[in-house]
C-alpha cells in the first residue's frame, strides 16, 4: 500500500489501532507504519511527541525509522514522512500526522484528533510546534 491508497482507505474513518482511548493521532500513525511502511510497531508512548523526544530510547524505532530534526520553518518535508509536533498549552501530549505535502510554511497532513474523535482528515498546520519527522530507513 502507498500513501495515496492509505488516504483513500482511511479518510473519514476512525482508526483505533490499539482499541484503547478511541481514535487518537498515534493510532493513525501506527496503522500507517503497519500498512504502508510494513515495520514492527515502536514501543509505547504517553504522548505523540515522545516518538521524537524519546527516539534514542526506542530500539525498534531507531532500527526502522530515521529521525530528522526540523531546522527551519518551511524546510521541505517529504510526502509520507510522519511529522511530530511538541506539546501546547492545550495539549500536553503533542501531535503526530502523516505529511501529504508542504506549501511554504504550511504542512498538509493526514491526521486524527483524539480530542474531537472525528476520524482521519486532511488538515493544514504551521511549522510552529514541529519537532521533526520520521522517515522509513531504507535498509533496516
Protein Blocks (a to p, Z undefined) as FASTA:
>chain_A
ZZklmmmmmgopacdfkopgiaafklmmmmmmmmmnopacddddfbfklmmmmmmmmmkl
mmmpccdddfbghiacdehiacdddddfklmnbpadddfbdehjaccdddddfklonopa
dddddfklmnbdcdddfbZZ
